[in-house]
């Protein structure tokens, strides 16, 4: 089973990388962008066939390592 974890900063948390991307896009002529927020995607291949067990395992991974839940949100996509 494959899991994809999308980690993004929570609203209100400063995102200096997003600001740098926003500025670079403006410099390249891509105006009209109001805000850029950047994040990361983590792809995992699990030796698990039960979707509930897989989601539970990935949730624990997120809480313990993959996301800083104080300042980041995460979303999990599973596919068989």
C-alpha positions in Angstrom: 0.0 0.0 0.0 1.2 3.5 -0.8 0.7 6.5 1.4 1.3 10.1 0.5 1.6 12.7 3.3 1.1 16.4 2.5 2.7 18.6 5.2 1.9 22.3 5.2 2.4 25.1 7.7 -0.6 26.1 9.7 -2.3 29.4 8.8 -0.7 32.3 10.6 2.8 30.6 10.7 5.4 32.7 8.9 6.6 31.0 5.6 9.8 32.6 4.5 10.3 30.1 1.7 6.8 30.8 0.4 7.6 34.6 0.5 10.9 34.0 -1.4 9.0 31.9 -4.1 6.3 34.7 -4.3 9.0 37.3 -4.8 10.8 35.3 -7.4 7.6 34.6 -9.4 6.8 38.4 -9.3 10.3 39.1 -10.6 9.8 36.6 -13.4 6.7 38.5 -14.5 4.1 36.3 -12.8 2.1 39.1 -11.2 -1.2 38.9 -9.4 -0.1 36.2 -6.9 -1.5 37.1 -3.6 0.2 34.5 -1.4 2.5 31.5 -1.7 2.7 28.8 0.9 5.1 25.9 0.4 5.1 22.5 2.0 6.4 19.0 1.4 5.1 15.7 0.2 6.4 12.4 1.7 5.7 9.1 -0.2 5.7 5.9 1.7 5.3 2.3 0.6 3.9 0.1 3.3 3.8 -3.6 3.8 0.2 -3.3 5.0 -2.9 -4.4 3.1 -5.6 -3.1 5.6 -6.4 0.6 4.9 -7.4 1.3 8.5 -4.2 -0.2 9.9 -2.1 1.6 7.3 -3.8 5.0 8.1 -3.3 4.4 11.8 0.4 3.6 11.3 1.0 6.7 9.1 -0.9 8.9 11.5 1.5 7.8 14.3 4.5 8.5 12.0 3.2 12.0 11.3 2.7 12.7 15.0 6.1 11.3 16.0 8.4 12.4 13.1 7.0 13.5 9.8 5.2 16.7 10.9 5.7 19.2 13.7 2.1 19.3 14.8 2.7 22.6 16.7 3.2 24.5 13.5 2.2 22.1 10.7 -0.9 20.4 9.4 -0.8 17.1 7.5 -3.1 15.2 5.2 -2.8 11.5 4.3 -3.8 9.9 0.9 -3.8 6.1 0.7 -3.8 4.0 -2.4 -3.7 0.2 -2.8 
